Amino acid sequence: MGENEMSVFGVPEAEEEVYRHFLRNPGTRADDLDVLLRSRPGEARARIARLQELGLLLAEDAERRIFPADPEVALARLVDVRLHALHQELQRVTRSWHVIDGLRAEHGARTPPPQGVEQLEGLAQIRNRIDDLAFFARDEILSVEPYTRLSEENIARSRPLDLRCLRRGVRIRNVVSSVALQDPTTAAYLRELAAHGAAIRVTADTTERLLVYDRRAALVPLDPRDTSRGALLAHRSGLVSNVISLFERIWDQADELSRAGDGTQGGEDATAVRPSGIERRVLVSMCTVGKDEAGARELGVSVRTYRRHVADLMQTLGAASRAQAALLARERGWI
């Protein structure tokens, strides 16, 4: 057998071999597996028990046959478990950085951060570095910012860089607090960015703060509750990958800005709702790309997220098929 492809989900090669066997031969009895796989007595039973705990195999039926769980459903669950573990690990790392302060005091000297990780001190240094990273971004900016409102000064500072990035084709995906939509100035600015192509979602239950530039640099605060304490800037490291995984988890659980009410739209007719930037790109992809996998890859999202966008758009448009959804979207001038 080749590389253990499921090891990232915590499934050892021997257990993956058993799961793949049941995918090819559903209904095999556990007692027959030792002979089929030429394993020692009891080994197959132990691996089956472990796979059942992971939700990859179903319990034995009345005839003692075992069947595999649907791979997409089972692996989606394992992905959620893995991302949750990464989320907790990232929180432990970022929230324990204060330990270095005590170690510095005892050592009497500045302790450098780990290789590939830079510590930024003070809001001025953080803001300047954010401006530099945004100015030179080429492909994508990911962010989670749980602010409750943006001042006019903040908006005036951010607007030129944000719009410049969007004009250059930089993909922006931003998750903000739903509370921010209660502030008219902040809500208007977010909708302005969405109108220029930014993909914005809202959530009511995150306190995370993070920024990722071109999947190469990730910025997280030392203390999410007090950004003035400083931040960590990671470059091309495992921490960057973990931050991206955390972002995708928060993104998948957030709601589209276009579906979030801010109390300012009143009784606006449903036909007046405009698609967000990501929804518009999904509509275009539905018309030009054959397979969901290709469309998801083109947009830089997971296949599950892409299909959810398609389903949401079809429901919004009242379409019974993708072809009808594309036709209705054209009639409304969405694409």
N, C-alpha and C positions, 0 to 999 in steps of 0.2 A: 504494500500500500504506500502511497506517496505521502506528501506533507500532511501533517495533522491540521486540517483546515479549521476544525472546530475548537482548537485549543484556546483561542481567544475568548471562548465562552465558558472555559473551565471544564471542557470535555476532553479527557485523555484519549490518546490514539486507540487504545484497546476498546474503550466504550464507544468511540465513534464508529469503529468497525462493527460492533454489535448493532448500533442504530442503523447503519447503512445496510446491514444484512436484513433487518426487518423492513426497511423501505423496499428492498428488492423481493423479499419473501414474507409479506404480511401473513399473519396467522400461524407462524412457527410456534411450536410448543417449547417452553423453557427447558424441559428435560431433554429435548433433542439438540439443543444448541451446543452443548459440550462436544458432542460427536461431530456436528457440522463444522465447528470452528477449531476442532482438535485442541481444546483447552482442557485443563485439569478439572476433575469433578468439583462442582460448586463455584468455579470461577464465573461461568456464564450467568448463573443465578445472581451472584453478587453484582455483576455489571448491569444486569437487567434491573435490579432493585435501585441502583444509583440512577439509571436513566429514567425510571419511573418517578423518582424524587424530583428530577429536573423537568419532568413533564414531556419528555421525548418519547416515552412508551406508555401505552395505556395499560390498565390493569387486566389481568387474565379474565377471559370470559368463562362461561360455564363449561366449555370443553378444554379449558386451560390453554387456549391459544392467546397469543399476544400480538397486538397491532401497533404500528407506529403512529405517533401524533402527526398532524399535518405540519410539514417543515416550516412553512411560513408563520403559522401561529406559534409553534413551539420556539422557534428561534427568535421571534419578535419578543417573546417573554424573556428569553435569556438575555437579549440585548438590553431590555429594560433593567433586569437585575444587575447586569454588568455596569451599565451607565450609572445606576444608583450607587453602586460601590465606588465608582470613580468620582462621583459627585461628593460622597462623604470623605473620600481620601483627599480630594482637592480642598475641601473646607478645612480639614485637619491641618493641611500644609500651610494654607494661607493664614489661618487663624493662630498658628503656633509660632509665627515668625518673631513675635515679641520676645521669645526666649533668647534671641540673639542679643537683645538689649542688656539682659542680665549677664550674659557671657562676656560681652564687651567690657562691662564695668569691672568684672573680675580680671580680665586679661589686660585691661588698660590700653587697649588699642582697637582700632576699627577692624572688624572681622569681615573679609570680603564675602559676598554672596556666592552661591555655587556657580560653577562654570556654566556660561550660557544664560545666566540670570543676573539682571541688573537691578539694583535697588534705587528707586527715585524718591527723593525727599522733598516735601513741601509741594503745595498746590501749583506754584509757579513753574517748577521744573516738570511736574506731571503734565500741565497744560501745554507747555512748549513742546514736550516730546509727542503728545497726542497730535498737535498741529503738524509736526514734521512727518509723523507716520501717515496721517491722512493725506498730506500734500503729495507724498511719494507713492501712495497706494496705487496699484495697477489693476488688480483683479476684483478684490472683495473686501468688504469691511463688515464684521459681525460685532454686534454689541448688545448687552443687556444693561439697561440704565433705569433703576427703579426710582427716579426722581418723581416728586409730586407736582412740580411745575417748573417751567423755564422762565427766567426773567427776560425782559426785552434785551438786556445787555448780553445774556448768554446766547440768545437767538441771533443777535447781530454778529456775534463772534463766530457762531457755528455756520450760519447760512452760506457765506461765500465758499467755505471749504466743502460743505456737503453738496451744494449745487455743482461746484466744479468737478467733484468726483463723479457725480451722476452724469454730467455732460461728457466726461471722458470714458463713460461706459463701465465705471466701477460699480459692481453689484453691492448694494447696501441692504443688509438685513438687520433690523433693529427691534428689540423687545423692550417695551416700556410699561410702566405701571398704569393700570386702568384709571387710577385716581388722577393722573395727569390730564386726562380728557375732560375733567371737570373745570379746568382752567381754560377759558376761551382762547387766550393767546397761544398757549402751548398746543392745544388741539388744532388750531388753525395752522401752526407751523408744521406739525406732523402730517396733516393732510396735504400741505403744500409739497412736502418731500415725497409723499406717496404719489402725488400727481405727476412728479418728475421721474417716477420710476422706482423709488425706494420701496422695499417690502417691509412693512411695519406691522407688528403684532402687539397685542396688549395682554397683560396677565395681572391677576389680583393677588398672587401668592408667591412672589419671589423677592428676595432681598439681595440677590447676587448682583455684583457689578463686574463687568468684564468687557474687554475690547480685543478683537483679533484682526490683524491686518495681513491680508494675502496668505493666511494660514502659515505664516512664518514668524510672526511676533504676537505675543499675547500679553495684555496688561491687566493685572488684577490688584485691587487694593490690599494693603497689609491688614486693614480692618474695614470690612464693608460698611460698618456703622459710622466710621470716622475717616473719610478719605484724606483729611489733612495729615494723617500719620505717615503717609507715603504709599508707594506701590511697588510691585515687582513687575519687571518687564522681561519676559522670557523670549529667547531667540532659538528657533529650530531645535527645540528640546521635547522630551516626553511631556513636559508640563503643557506645552502648546497643544499637543494632541488631546490631553485631558481637558483642557479648557474648551476646545472645539466640541468635544463629546458632551460636555456640560451644556454648552450653548444649544446644541441640537436637541437635547432633551427638553430644555426650557422652551425652545422654539416650537417643537411638536405639540406641546401642551398649551401654548398660547392661542389667542383668538385673533382673527384677521381684524385689522383696523376698520375695514369697510363694514364689518358687522358689529362694531362696538359703538354704542350710543353715547353721546356726550351731552345730551339734553339741549343741543342747539339746533337740531334738525327739525324739531316739531313733527308735523304729520307728513313729512316728505314721502312722496309716492315711491313705491319699490322700484318702479322702472327708472327712476332718476338716480338710483344708486350706481356708482361707477366702480369698476373693478380696480383692485390694487395693482401695483406694478407686477408682482409675482403672478397674480391671477391673469393679467393680460398676457404675460409670457407663456403661461400654461395654455391659454386659448390659442395663441399662435402656434405653439408646439403641437396641439391637438390637430391643427390643420396641416402641418408640414411634416410631422414625424410619425412614423407608423407604430412603433412599439413604445410602451410605457417606459421601459428600461432606457431607451435612447432619449426620450423626452426628459426623464429625471436626470440623466447624466448631463444633458445640455443645460439644464437649469441649475445643476449643482445641488440637487436635493435627493432624498431617498425615494425609492419607488413607492413606498407606502405614503409618504407625504405628497408626492405627485398625484397619486390616485385619489387621495383625499381631496386635493384641490379640484380635480376633475369632477368628483361626485358632488362637491359643494357648488361648483359652477352649474352643473346640470340641474341641481335642485333650485338654485336661484333663478335660472332661466326658465324653469318648468319644462325642461327638455327630456324626452324619453330615450334619446340616443345621443352619442357624441356628435354625429353628423348634424342632428337637429340643433344641438347646443351651439355648434359653430355657425350655423345659419342664423339663429336668433341673435347671437353676439354681433354678427355683421349688421343685422338689421338695426340694432341699437347703437351702432357706431363704436362698439368696444374694440374692434380690431379692423 
